[in-house]
């Protein structure tokens, strides 16, 4: 166990993992709400016996409270209005556990060092051309050749991003990210059993890490920029422009879906954005897709979503024994289950 003193932010994380308010934790641990508040604020420090009680109630090893913790903002969530505060906080707490795993895996030389470039945009009103150029820069910095990205999740892990699936039974919690400076975390929703959508989610969250970091988040313009980046990152204009049809050519679009591993919706939007399709042609295609039920389930399935592997391989190794001893076992197991499902 770490010799570090009680880390107050760990108590909040453990409480949010358990889905408890300060008042509920106080009641279940036989303490006062004021005491819990003081422990979390750092105004007071629990005794070893009290720490043991809190650990028992929250189902975490006592050593969990003595690990250093890196703070981050509340996370890039796309569905703030549809996602409850408690669900967001629990998801964020799970992401902190994933970050813990990445830090320890990196120390054991079982995970790549983080090298996500920080390329902030000029502001909320940044032009699409700036976003496209930034996506091209990231591809160049990471040595990506032209054409489709073979495996987005594998690429993110190769550059030190901790990727996991979301082990929450809540379809309102979208993919989200936390911009830790050493090992950013991207959590992908397990409810999206669609390879194309999951790849786009991965690229969307990468956009937040690259473009926004700790600076701006939670507003519509930020989400628009992330969508623009994801489209440009997965479908570079110079590579795909001439391949995109100018008419509603479904066989051609099906073939492009297989080649680029993106959705029909993304291809149609890209054709519109790059000027290959007129606004009227694009709307005609969207209406036709809706009439056939393709907005909900598209034809030409691409198979199961890309799965993270690096942290799972670390957890399966003997090197992970020390960190598994200080992290909540049920959360670690749920991360493993969700990331292999």
C-alpha contacts under 8 A as a table, 3 or more apart, distances in Angstrom:
res1	aa1	res2	aa2	distance
1	X	63	X	5.58
1	X	66	X	7.46
1	X	326	X	7.40
2	X	63	X	7.02
2	X	66	X	5.88
2	X	67	X	6.10
3	X	66	X	7.04
4	X	7	X	7.71
4	X	66	X	5.35
4	X	67	X	6.63
4	X	68	X	7.33
5	X	66	X	5.70
6	X	45	X	6.91
6	X	46	X	7.73
6	X	65	X	5.55
6	X	66	X	4.97
6	X	67	X	7.98
7	X	10	X	5.56
7	X	11	X	7.29
7	X	65	X	5.49
7	X	66	X	5.51
7	X	67	X	6.69
7	X	68	X	6.65
7	X	69	X	7.46
8	X	11	X	5.49
8	X	12	X	7.12
8	X	39	X	6.06
8	X	40	X	4.83
8	X	41	X	6.68
8	X	42	X	5.88
8	X	65	X	7.45
9	X	12	X	5.28
9	X	13	X	6.36
9	X	40	X	6.21
9	X	69	X	7.10
10	X	13	X	4.96
10	X	14	X	6.08
10	X	64	X	7.05
10	X	65	X	5.37
10	X	66	X	7.91
10	X	67	X	7.79
10	X	69	X	7.06
11	X	14	X	5.14
11	X	15	X	6.05
11	X	39	X	7.72
11	X	40	X	6.27
11	X	65	X	6.55
12	X	15	X	5.05
12	X	16	X	6.11
12	X	40	X	6.25
13	X	16	X	5.16
13	X	17	X	6.12
13	X	93	X	5.34
13	X	96	X	7.95
14	X	17	X	5.02
14	X	18	X	6.35
14	X	58	X	6.22
14	X	60	X	7.13
14	X	93	X	7.51
15	X	18	X	5.13
15	X	19	X	6.21
15	X	20	X	5.50
15	X	21	X	7.14
15	X	22	X	7.72
15	X	25	X	7.30
15	X	58	X	6.40
16	X	19	X	4.72
16	X	20	X	6.00
16	X	21	X	7.62
16	X	86	X	7.41
16	X	89	X	6.07
16	X	90	X	5.08
16	X	93	X	6.40
17	X	20	X	7.87
17	X	89	X	7.91
17	X	90	X	5.02
17	X	91	X	7.88
17	X	93	X	5.86
17	X	94	X	6.78
18	X	58	X	6.09
18	X	59	X	7.99
18	X	90	X	7.64
19	X	86	X	6.65
19	X	90	X	6.52
20	X	23	X	7.90
20	X	24	X	5.70
20	X	25	X	5.99
21	X	24	X	5.12
21	X	25	X	6.18
22	X	25	X	5.16
22	X	26	X	6.09
22	X	33	X	5.96
22	X	36	X	6.22
22	X	37	X	6.92
23	X	26	X	5.06
23	X	27	X	6.25
23	X	32	X	7.69
23	X	33	X	5.13
24	X	27	X	5.13
24	X	28	X	6.23
25	X	28	X	5.18
25	X	29	X	5.99
25	X	33	X	7.84
25	X	36	X	7.71
25	X	57	X	7.75
26	X	29	X	5.27
26	X	30	X	5.84
26	X	31	X	4.66
26	X	32	X	5.20
26	X	33	X	5.19
26	X	35	X	7.86
26	X	36	X	6.44
27	X	30	X	5.34
27	X	31	X	6.39
27	X	32	X	7.21
27	X	33	X	7.87
28	X	31	X	7.84
28	X	57	X	6.88
29	X	53	X	6.43
29	X	54	X	6.36
29	X	57	X	6.41
31	X	35	X	6.55
31	X	36	X	7.30
32	X	35	X	5.19
32	X	36	X	6.61
33	X	36	X	5.17
33	X	37	X	6.16
34	X	37	X	5.04
34	X	38	X	6.14
35	X	38	X	5.07
35	X	39	X	6.18
35	X	44	X	7.73
36	X	39	X	5.11
36	X	40	X	6.26
37	X	40	X	5.22
37	X	41	X	6.11
38	X	41	X	5.09
38	X	42	X	5.90
38	X	43	X	4.87
38	X	44	X	5.23
38	X	45	X	7.68
39	X	42	X	5.26
39	X	43	X	6.30
39	X	44	X	5.16
39	X	45	X	5.48
39	X	46	X	6.61
40	X	43	X	7.79
41	X	44	X	7.69
42	X	45	X	6.65
46	X	49	X	7.85
46	X	50	X	5.60
46	X	51	X	5.84
47	X	50	X	5.11
47	X	51	X	6.06
48	X	51	X	4.96
48	X	52	X	6.22
49	X	52	X	5.07
49	X	53	X	6.43
50	X	53	X	4.98
50	X	54	X	6.21
51	X	54	X	5.11
51	X	55	X	6.08
51	X	62	X	6.68
51	X	65	X	7.98
52	X	55	X	5.04
52	X	56	X	6.20
52	X	62	X	5.99
53	X	56	X	5.15
53	X	57	X	6.31
54	X	57	X	5.20
54	X	58	X	6.03
55	X	58	X	5.20
55	X	59	X	5.71
55	X	60	X	5.08
55	X	61	X	5.93
55	X	62	X	5.38
56	X	59	X	5.14
56	X	60	X	6.70
56	X	61	X	7.78
59	X	328	X	6.56
60	X	64	X	6.48
60	X	326	X	7.58
60	X	327	X	6.53
60	X	328	X	4.56
60	X	329	X	7.49
61	X	64	X	5.49
61	X	65	X	7.95
61	X	325	X	7.15
61	X	326	X	5.44
61	X	327	X	6.48
61	X	328	X	6.36
62	X	65	X	5.92
62	X	66	X	7.59
62	X	326	X	7.31
63	X	66	X	5.27
63	X	67	X	6.90
63	X	325	X	7.93
63	X	326	X	5.12
63	X	327	X	7.95
64	X	67	X	5.80
64	X	326	X	4.91
64	X	327	X	5.84
64	X	328	X	7.72
70	X	180	X	7.61
71	X	180	X	7.86
72	X	75	X	7.66
72	X	178	X	6.66
72	X	179	X	6.77
72	X	180	X	6.32
72	X	214	X	7.69
73	X	178	X	7.10
73	X	179	X	7.85
73	X	214	X	6.78
74	X	89	X	7.79
74	X	92	X	7.06
74	X	178	X	7.55
75	X	92	X	6.91
75	X	176	X	6.57
75	X	177	X	5.65
75	X	178	X	5.00
75	X	179	X	7.71
75	X	217	X	7.94
76	X	176	X	5.19
76	X	177	X	5.44
76	X	178	X	6.81
76	X	205	X	7.87
76	X	208	X	7.37
76	X	217	X	6.23
76	X	218	X	6.41
77	X	80	X	6.06
77	X	88	X	7.90
77	X	173	X	7.60
77	X	174	X	6.58
77	X	175	X	7.11
77	X	176	X	5.22
77	X	177	X	7.60
77	X	218	X	6.90
78	X	174	X	6.35
78	X	175	X	7.71
78	X	176	X	7.36
78	X	218	X	7.35
78	X	223	X	7.15
79	X	82	X	5.31
79	X	83	X	5.87
79	X	172	X	6.89
79	X	173	X	6.91
79	X	174	X	6.61
80	X	83	X	5.21
80	X	84	X	7.54
80	X	218	X	7.76
81	X	84	X	7.57
82	X	172	X	6.04
83	X	87	X	6.55
83	X	88	X	6.60
83	X	172	X	5.53
83	X	173	X	5.94
84	X	87	X	5.25
84	X	88	X	6.29
85	X	88	X	5.15
85	X	89	X	6.10
86	X	89	X	5.10
86	X	90	X	6.11
87	X	90	X	5.17
87	X	91	X	6.08
87	X	173	X	7.37
88	X	91	X	5.10
88	X	92	X	6.04
88	X	173	X	7.17
89	X	92	X	4.98
89	X	93	X	6.10
90	X	93	X	4.99
90	X	94	X	6.25
91	X	94	X	5.11
91	X	95	X	6.32
91	X	166	X	7.54
91	X	168	X	7.51
92	X	95	X	4.99
92	X	96	X	6.43
92	X	178	X	7.88
93	X	96	X	5.03
93	X	97	X	6.62
94	X	97	X	5.10
94	X	98	X	6.44
94	X	331	X	7.15
95	X	98	X	4.93
95	X	99	X	6.20
95	X	178	X	7.46
95	X	185	X	6.43
95	X	186	X	7.78
95	X	187	X	7.04
96	X	99	X	4.91
96	X	100	X	6.23
97	X	100	X	4.94
97	X	101	X	6.36
97	X	327	X	7.35
97	X	331	X	7.84
97	X	332	X	7.74
98	X	101	X	5.09
98	X	102	X	6.32
98	X	162	X	6.68
98	X	163	X	7.99
98	X	164	X	7.48
98	X	185	X	7.15
99	X	102	X	5.02
99	X	103	X	6.18
99	X	162	X	6.60
99	X	183	X	6.60
99	X	184	X	7.34
99	X	185	X	6.36
100	X	103	X	5.20
100	X	104	X	6.30
101	X	104	X	5.29
101	X	105	X	5.91
101	X	311	X	7.02
101	X	323	X	7.14
102	X	105	X	4.96
102	X	106	X	5.95
102	X	111	X	6.62
102	X	162	X	6.12
102	X	183	X	6.68
102	X	311	X	6.78
103	X	106	X	5.20
103	X	107	X	6.30
103	X	182	X	7.99
103	X	183	X	7.11
104	X	107	X	4.99
104	X	108	X	6.25
104	X	320	X	7.72
104	X	323	X	6.80
105	X	108	X	5.03
105	X	109	X	6.17
105	X	110	X	4.93
105	X	111	X	5.20
105	X	311	X	7.38
105	X	314	X	6.34
105	X	319	X	7.98
105	X	320	X	7.25
106	X	109	X	4.79
106	X	110	X	5.49
106	X	111	X	4.47
106	X	112	X	6.20
106	X	113	X	6.60
107	X	110	X	7.47
107	X	111	X	7.97
108	X	111	X	7.66
108	X	319	X	6.78
109	X	112	X	7.37
110	X	310	X	7.78
110	X	314	X	6.21
111	X	160	X	6.82
111	X	310	X	6.63
111	X	311	X	7.39
111	X	314	X	7.81
112	X	157	X	7.21
112	X	158	X	6.02
112	X	159	X	6.18
112	X	160	X	4.71
113	X	159	X	6.59
113	X	160	X	4.86
113	X	182	X	7.41
113	X	183	X	7.41
114	X	159	X	5.35
114	X	160	X	3.80
114	X	161	X	6.37
114	X	181	X	7.87
114	X	182	X	5.49
114	X	183	X	5.37
114	X	184	X	7.66
115	X	159	X	5.54
115	X	160	X	6.44
116	X	159	X	6.60
116	X	160	X	7.64
116	X	161	X	7.88
116	X	209	X	7.51
116	X	210	X	6.79
117	X	138	X	7.18
117	X	210	X	5.91
118	X	209	X	7.25
118	X	210	X	4.86
118	X	211	X	6.63
118	X	213	X	7.24
119	X	134	X	7.16
119	X	210	X	5.48
119	X	211	X	5.41
120	X	210	X	6.68
120	X	211	X	4.37
120	X	212	X	5.78
120	X	213	X	7.69
121	X	124	X	7.79
121	X	126	X	6.46
121	X	130	X	7.51
121	X	131	X	7.41
121	X	211	X	5.63
121	X	212	X	7.31
122	X	125	X	7.63
122	X	126	X	5.65
123	X	126	X	5.38
124	X	221	X	5.79
124	X	222	X	6.67
125	X	221	X	7.45
126	X	130	X	6.61
126	X	131	X	7.44
127	X	130	X	5.45
127	X	131	X	6.82
128	X	131	X	5.04
128	X	132	X	6.14
128	X	225	X	7.64
128	X	228	X	6.90
129	X	132	X	5.06
129	X	133	X	6.13
130	X	133	X	5.14
130	X	134	X	6.23
131	X	134	X	5.11
131	X	135	X	6.31
131	X	225	X	6.90
131	X	228	X	6.65
131	X	229	X	5.68
132	X	135	X	5.17
132	X	136	X	6.32
132	X	228	X	7.17
132	X	229	X	6.09
132	X	232	X	5.53
132	X	233	X	7.73
133	X	136	X	5.06
133	X	137	X	6.19
134	X	137	X	4.95
134	X	138	X	6.33
134	X	229	X	7.66
135	X	138	X	5.24
135	X	139	X	6.37
135	X	229	X	5.71
135	X	230	X	7.75
135	X	232	X	6.05
135	X	233	X	5.14
136	X	139	X	5.14
136	X	140	X	6.22
136	X	232	X	7.43
136	X	233	X	6.68
136	X	236	X	7.29
137	X	140	X	5.05
137	X	141	X	6.03
138	X	141	X	5.01
138	X	142	X	6.08
139	X	142	X	5.24
139	X	143	X	6.16
139	X	144	X	5.14
139	X	145	X	7.81
139	X	233	X	7.10
140	X	143	X	5.01
140	X	144	X	5.95
140	X	145	X	7.89
141	X	144	X	7.81
144	X	149	X	7.62
146	X	236	X	7.88
146	X	239	X	6.63
147	X	235	X	7.39
147	X	236	X	7.45
147	X	239	X	6.03
147	X	240	X	7.77
147	X	260	X	7.73
148	X	234	X	6.26
148	X	235	X	6.75
148	X	259	X	7.32
148	X	260	X	5.12
148	X	261	X	7.51
149	X	152	X	6.18
149	X	234	X	6.36
149	X	260	X	7.68
151	X	154	X	5.45
151	X	155	X	6.26
151	X	306	X	6.96
152	X	155	X	5.03
152	X	156	X	6.27
152	X	199	X	6.14
152	X	202	X	6.79
152	X	203	X	7.27
152	X	306	X	7.58
153	X	156	X	5.13
153	X	157	X	6.28
153	X	163	X	7.09
153	X	199	X	7.49
153	X	202	X	6.82
153	X	306	X	6.24
153	X	307	X	6.76
153	X	308	X	6.12
154	X	157	X	5.14
154	X	158	X	6.13
154	X	308	X	6.72
154	X	309	X	7.74
155	X	158	X	5.07
155	X	159	X	6.62
156	X	159	X	5.30
156	X	160	X	6.71
156	X	161	X	5.39
156	X	162	X	7.76
156	X	163	X	7.47
157	X	160	X	5.20
157	X	161	X	4.96
157	X	162	X	6.17
157	X	163	X	6.68
157	X	308	X	7.53
157	X	310	X	6.77
158	X	161	X	7.41
160	X	182	X	7.81
160	X	183	X	5.62
160	X	184	X	7.42
161	X	183	X	5.28
161	X	184	X	5.05
161	X	185	X	5.73
161	X	186	X	7.05
162	X	183	X	6.28
162	X	184	X	6.16
162	X	185	X	4.70
162	X	186	X	6.21
162	X	311	X	7.33
163	X	185	X	5.93
163	X	186	X	4.87
163	X	187	X	5.84
163	X	188	X	7.54
163	X	308	X	5.92
164	X	185	X	7.99
164	X	186	X	6.58
164	X	187	X	5.06
164	X	188	X	6.26
164	X	307	X	7.98
164	X	308	X	6.05
164	X	335	X	6.91
164	X	338	X	7.79
164	X	339	X	5.75
165	X	187	X	5.41
165	X	188	X	4.64
165	X	189	X	5.73
165	X	190	X	5.75
165	X	308	X	7.84
165	X	335	X	6.94
165	X	338	X	5.47
165	X	339	X	4.86
166	X	175	X	7.75
166	X	187	X	5.69
166	X	188	X	5.55
166	X	189	X	4.88
166	X	190	X	5.59
166	X	335	X	7.34
166	X	338	X	6.42
166	X	339	X	7.74
167	X	189	X	7.92
167	X	190	X	7.03
167	X	334	X	5.78
167	X	335	X	6.00
167	X	337	X	7.72
167	X	338	X	5.24
168	X	190	X	7.96
170	X	173	X	5.92
171	X	174	X	7.14
171	X	189	X	7.64
171	X	191	X	5.99
173	X	189	X	7.10
174	X	188	X	7.18
174	X	189	X	5.77
175	X	186	X	7.33
175	X	187	X	5.42
175	X	188	X	4.36
175	X	189	X	5.20
175	X	201	X	6.45
175	X	202	X	7.92
175	X	205	X	7.49
176	X	186	X	5.94
176	X	187	X	5.44
176	X	188	X	6.79
176	X	205	X	6.35
177	X	184	X	7.31
177	X	185	X	5.44
177	X	186	X	4.38
177	X	187	X	6.11
177	X	205	X	5.92
177	X	208	X	7.59
177	X	209	X	7.59
178	X	184	X	5.82
178	X	185	X	5.20
178	X	186	X	6.68
178	X	209	X	7.78
179	X	183	X	7.79
179	X	184	X	4.76
179	X	185	X	6.65
179	X	209	X	5.69
179	X	213	X	5.53
179	X	214	X	6.55
180	X	183	X	5.53
180	X	184	X	4.43
180	X	185	X	7.04
181	X	184	X	6.33
184	X	209	X	7.52
186	X	202	X	7.41
186	X	205	X	6.61
186	X	206	X	7.91
188	X	198	X	7.17
188	X	201	X	7.19
188	X	202	X	7.25
189	X	192	X	5.98
190	X	193	X	6.79
190	X	338	X	6.77
190	X	341	X	8.00
192	X	197	X	7.15
192	X	198	X	6.68
193	X	198	X	7.74
193	X	304	X	6.27
193	X	305	X	6.18
194	X	197	X	5.51
194	X	198	X	6.07
194	X	301	X	7.70
194	X	302	X	7.44
194	X	303	X	7.10
194	X	304	X	6.18
194	X	305	X	5.62
195	X	198	X	5.15
195	X	199	X	6.12
195	X	261	X	7.54
195	X	262	X	7.92
195	X	302	X	5.98
195	X	303	X	6.08
195	X	304	X	5.48
195	X	305	X	3.85
195	X	306	X	6.40
196	X	199	X	5.25
196	X	200	X	6.34
196	X	261	X	5.64
196	X	262	X	4.47
196	X	263	X	5.25
196	X	302	X	7.02
196	X	305	X	7.45
197	X	200	X	5.11
197	X	201	X	6.13
197	X	262	X	7.08
197	X	263	X	6.65
198	X	201	X	4.92
198	X	202	X	6.21
198	X	305	X	6.05
198	X	306	X	7.39
199	X	202	X	5.08
199	X	203	X	6.36
199	X	261	X	7.94
199	X	262	X	7.33
199	X	305	X	7.52
199	X	306	X	7.34
200	X	203	X	5.13
200	X	204	X	5.99
200	X	230	X	6.23
200	X	231	X	7.60
200	X	234	X	7.68
200	X	262	X	7.20
201	X	204	X	4.93
201	X	205	X	6.21
201	X	230	X	7.99
202	X	205	X	5.32
202	X	206	X	6.25
203	X	206	X	4.95
203	X	207	X	6.24
203	X	229	X	7.56
203	X	230	X	4.74
203	X	233	X	7.07
203	X	234	X	7.41
204	X	207	X	5.10
204	X	208	X	6.79
204	X	226	X	5.07
204	X	227	X	5.77
204	X	229	X	6.91
204	X	230	X	4.94
205	X	208	X	5.16
205	X	209	X	6.58
205	X	226	X	7.18
206	X	209	X	5.13
206	X	210	X	6.19
206	X	230	X	7.92
207	X	210	X	5.11
207	X	211	X	5.65
207	X	212	X	7.53
207	X	225	X	7.80
207	X	226	X	5.01
207	X	227	X	7.96
207	X	229	X	5.89
207	X	230	X	6.62
208	X	211	X	5.32
208	X	212	X	5.00
208	X	213	X	6.19
208	X	222	X	7.87
208	X	226	X	6.10
209	X	212	X	5.81
209	X	213	X	4.79
210	X	213	X	6.32
211	X	226	X	7.94
212	X	215	X	5.53
212	X	216	X	5.67
212	X	217	X	7.00
212	X	222	X	7.80
213	X	216	X	7.27
214	X	217	X	7.89
216	X	222	X	7.39
217	X	222	X	6.11
218	X	222	X	7.00
218	X	223	X	7.81
219	X	222	X	5.57
219	X	223	X	6.81
220	X	223	X	5.23
220	X	224	X	6.30
221	X	224	X	5.03
221	X	225	X	6.22
222	X	225	X	5.17
222	X	226	X	6.29
223	X	226	X	5.03
223	X	227	X	6.25
224	X	227	X	5.13
224	X	228	X	6.26
225	X	228	X	5.04
225	X	229	X	6.15
226	X	229	X	5.08
226	X	230	X	6.11
227	X	230	X	5.12
227	X	231	X	6.24
228	X	231	X	5.30
228	X	232	X	6.28
229	X	232	X	5.15
229	X	233	X	5.88
230	X	233	X	5.03
230	X	234	X	6.03
231	X	234	X	5.36
231	X	235	X	5.64
231	X	236	X	7.58
231	X	266	X	7.27
231	X	270	X	7.02
232	X	235	X	5.07
232	X	236	X	4.83
232	X	237	X	6.68
233	X	236	X	5.92
234	X	260	X	7.63
234	X	262	X	7.90
235	X	239	X	7.10
235	X	240	X	6.12
235	X	260	X	7.35
235	X	270	X	7.94
236	X	239	X	5.42
236	X	240	X	6.19
237	X	240	X	5.43
237	X	241	X	5.27
237	X	274	X	7.22
238	X	241	X	5.92
239	X	242	X	7.50
239	X	243	X	7.94
240	X	243	X	5.20
240	X	244	X	6.39
241	X	244	X	5.67
241	X	271	X	7.51
241	X	274	X	6.87
241	X	276	X	7.30
242	X	245	X	7.85
243	X	256	X	7.95
244	X	253	X	7.65
244	X	256	X	7.95
244	X	267	X	7.77
244	X	271	X	5.98
244	X	276	X	6.67
245	X	248	X	7.12
245	X	249	X	6.48
245	X	252	X	7.05
245	X	253	X	7.46
245	X	271	X	7.37
245	X	276	X	6.77
245	X	277	X	7.33
246	X	249	X	7.97
246	X	271	X	7.61
246	X	276	X	5.19
246	X	277	X	4.89
246	X	278	X	7.76
246	X	281	X	7.98
247	X	277	X	6.73
247	X	281	X	6.54
248	X	281	X	6.91
248	X	282	X	7.84
248	X	284	X	7.75
248	X	285	X	5.85
249	X	252	X	5.47
249	X	253	X	6.25
250	X	253	X	4.90
250	X	254	X	5.95
251	X	254	X	5.04
251	X	255	X	6.26
252	X	255	X	5.17
252	X	256	X	6.27
253	X	256	X	4.97
253	X	257	X	6.08
253	X	264	X	6.75
253	X	267	X	7.38
254	X	257	X	5.04
254	X	258	X	6.48
254	X	264	X	7.38
254	X	300	X	6.59
255	X	258	X	5.26
255	X	259	X	6.24
256	X	259	X	4.92
256	X	260	X	5.84
256	X	261	X	7.79
256	X	267	X	7.90
257	X	260	X	5.43
257	X	261	X	5.30
257	X	262	X	5.39
257	X	263	X	6.03
257	X	264	X	6.30
257	X	267	X	7.48
257	X	300	X	7.70
258	X	261	X	5.26
258	X	262	X	7.54
258	X	300	X	7.57
258	X	302	X	6.92
261	X	302	X	7.02
262	X	266	X	6.42
262	X	267	X	7.04
263	X	266	X	5.13
263	X	267	X	6.33
263	X	298	X	7.70
264	X	267	X	5.01
264	X	268	X	6.10
264	X	298	X	7.34
265	X	268	X	5.20
265	X	269	X	6.19
265	X	286	X	7.90
265	X	295	X	7.73
266	X	269	X	5.14
266	X	270	X	6.03
267	X	270	X	5.00
267	X	271	X	6.11
268	X	271	X	5.07
268	X	272	X	6.25
268	X	282	X	6.61
268	X	285	X	7.72
269	X	272	X	5.03
269	X	273	X	5.99
269	X	282	X	7.62
270	X	273	X	4.95
270	X	274	X	5.98
271	X	274	X	5.36
271	X	275	X	6.15
271	X	276	X	4.94
271	X	277	X	5.37
272	X	275	X	5.18
272	X	276	X	5.91
272	X	277	X	4.79
272	X	278	X	6.28
272	X	279	X	6.69
272	X	282	X	6.36
273	X	276	X	7.67
274	X	277	X	7.82
275	X	278	X	6.59
277	X	281	X	5.90
277	X	282	X	6.01
278	X	281	X	5.17
278	X	282	X	6.13
279	X	282	X	5.12
279	X	283	X	6.19
280	X	283	X	5.15
280	X	284	X	6.12
281	X	284	X	5.03
281	X	285	X	6.26
282	X	285	X	5.14
282	X	286	X	6.26
283	X	286	X	5.01
283	X	287	X	6.09
284	X	287	X	5.22
284	X	288	X	6.16
285	X	288	X	5.09
285	X	289	X	6.11
286	X	289	X	5.09
286	X	290	X	6.13
287	X	290	X	5.06
287	X	291	X	6.14
288	X	291	X	5.14
288	X	292	X	6.43
289	X	292	X	5.25
289	X	293	X	6.32
289	X	294	X	4.98
289	X	295	X	6.15
290	X	293	X	5.06
290	X	294	X	5.66
290	X	295	X	5.34
291	X	294	X	7.57
293	X	296	X	5.84
293	X	297	X	6.51
293	X	298	X	7.56
294	X	297	X	4.92
294	X	298	X	4.36
294	X	299	X	6.77
295	X	298	X	6.42
298	X	301	X	7.02
307	X	339	X	6.40
307	X	340	X	6.86
308	X	311	X	7.39
308	X	312	X	7.48
308	X	339	X	6.43
309	X	312	X	5.21
309	X	313	X	6.05
310	X	313	X	5.23
310	X	314	X	6.40
311	X	314	X	4.98
311	X	315	X	6.16
312	X	315	X	5.04
312	X	316	X	6.22
312	X	336	X	6.44
312	X	339	X	7.94
313	X	316	X	5.11
313	X	317	X	6.48
314	X	317	X	5.20
314	X	319	X	7.08
314	X	320	X	6.15
315	X	318	X	7.77
315	X	319	X	7.84
315	X	320	X	5.41
315	X	321	X	7.99
315	X	324	X	7.95
316	X	320	X	7.38
317	X	320	X	5.89
317	X	321	X	7.86
318	X	321	X	5.67
319	X	322	X	7.26
320	X	323	X	5.57
320	X	324	X	6.06
321	X	324	X	5.13
321	X	325	X	6.24
322	X	325	X	5.28
322	X	326	X	7.03
323	X	326	X	5.39
323	X	327	X	6.28
324	X	327	X	5.29
324	X	328	X	7.65
324	X	329	X	6.96
324	X	332	X	7.75
327	X	331	X	7.89
327	X	332	X	7.21
328	X	331	X	5.53
328	X	332	X	6.40
329	X	332	X	5.07
329	X	333	X	6.02
330	X	333	X	5.09
330	X	334	X	6.08
331	X	334	X	5.01
331	X	335	X	6.14
332	X	335	X	5.11
332	X	336	X	6.33
333	X	336	X	5.04
333	X	337	X	6.12
334	X	337	X	4.98
334	X	338	X	5.95
335	X	338	X	5.31
335	X	339	X	5.96
336	X	339	X	5.24
336	X	340	X	6.27
337	X	340	X	5.41
337	X	341	X	6.05
338	X	341	X	5.22
